[in-house]
Amino acid sequence: MAIPLKTARLELRSIRESDLSAFTQIVGNPRVAMPAGFQPVHNEFEARFLMRQTLGQRWIWGVTRQEEGQIIGTVGLYGRTGHDGALVHGERDIGYMLNENFWGHGYMPEAVMAVLTYGFDQGLQAVWGSYFSDNERSARIFERFGFQFDHEIQHSATDFFAPGKTERFFRLTPNDFALNQ
């Protein structure tokens, strides 16, 4: 289970089975799913499959507004794998998505700040992340918190994941994070 985190307006908590309807709205929207790196779901059955992968995870949170309690997004620090396929100790990959109805209110930067602070307080040595080059919202978040560009890849035109897209990879250390507070 994820440790609950609170910000000025948000509560980050473990994702629950009762979040299925709200989760389906999020992962069923192509404008949310595609930039997050997956195909949108078509129904609650498919959403449940995705959601079950997050249940009980220590490093994955449902993002809620404090006054409501219904999830409006998710944010997580996922296990990072190295080139040999093994988990990299002390490093995580950040991933997040937000219901489109809540874009433009600063909720995701607020949630990301809480999760990065928690992760570095827990001893993480680096947090990695990536976004597609046309995702200006994620670009602003990465810039805001001091992520440093590492490399980019061009997905092939026949790639199922992101055909023809350029994906940019960034790394954040505790020092870079501290400098951008």
Secondary structure, 3 states (H helix, E strand, C coil): CCCCEECCCEEEECCCHHHHHHHHHHHCCHHHHHHHCCCCCCCHHHHHHHHHCCCCCCCEEEEEECCCCCEEEEEEEEEEECCCCCEEEEEEEEEEEECHHHCCCCHHHHHHHHHHHHHHHCCCCEEEEEEECCCHHHHHHHHHHCCEEEEEEECCCCCCCCCCCEEEEEEECHHHHHHCC
